[in-house]
């Protein structure tokens, strides 16, 4: 019986690759730390039993057809599965593996970092230090926005990462949190679980009342461009917007073509396709 064939579409760590190489399978590896060439994938996937991919590869019907009936599993090193044609996989009986919750703490940490960085004008301060242009003392130099018991936190989306982010933000003083999800939750129960006042609100109110707004909803066509000109126009001029939602199918270059500015204190992001903001910068 022939050994199973596994196609790995990205260079992984030596520890992980050693586990795969010693599994007894025939391993075909893309040996660069970059998205694999499409032609390479279609050629090497022929007769494959499994594919280990990243979200940078589109695993669609074309790939399934090239692999043929031998393909039984596709595993992606990502939380999202937008890049995989799930309906086609299910029809073909192909199993899908993914890595939920693996980056919850890391993304929550970075989300809080970005919020504090934006509120306290960290980018401007670093630029001044690195350029050697530290100005004379001024009582209002780099004055930013602080966190206190009167700060209202807002969350567009309230899944695992959002909840972990809120838990990290509460020690800074905020007592109230507004959130918007596709389905309304039990605010009383959620307030007890999170340790602060929780209230589900419509998106219009979320934009209008949040002092620090975190965009952490799911990606995909349903939410593409959700935080656009109209949404941003409702926000306070003193508000801070942090977008660490998962990127889906839209590229940064596409965002550059149709984005608008926003009169916010500061905006910073890790992803592109939900928000219409040109770059992580501070404006007053």
Helices and strands as residue ranges (DSSP letters): E 5-8, H 14-21, E 26-29, H 38-44, E 50-53, H 61-67, E 73-76, H 86-92, E 95-97, H 104-119, H 122-131, E 152-156, H 160-170, E 176-180, H 187-194, E 197-200, H 203-209, E 212-215, H 229-234, E 240-243, H 252-258, E 266-269, E 281-282
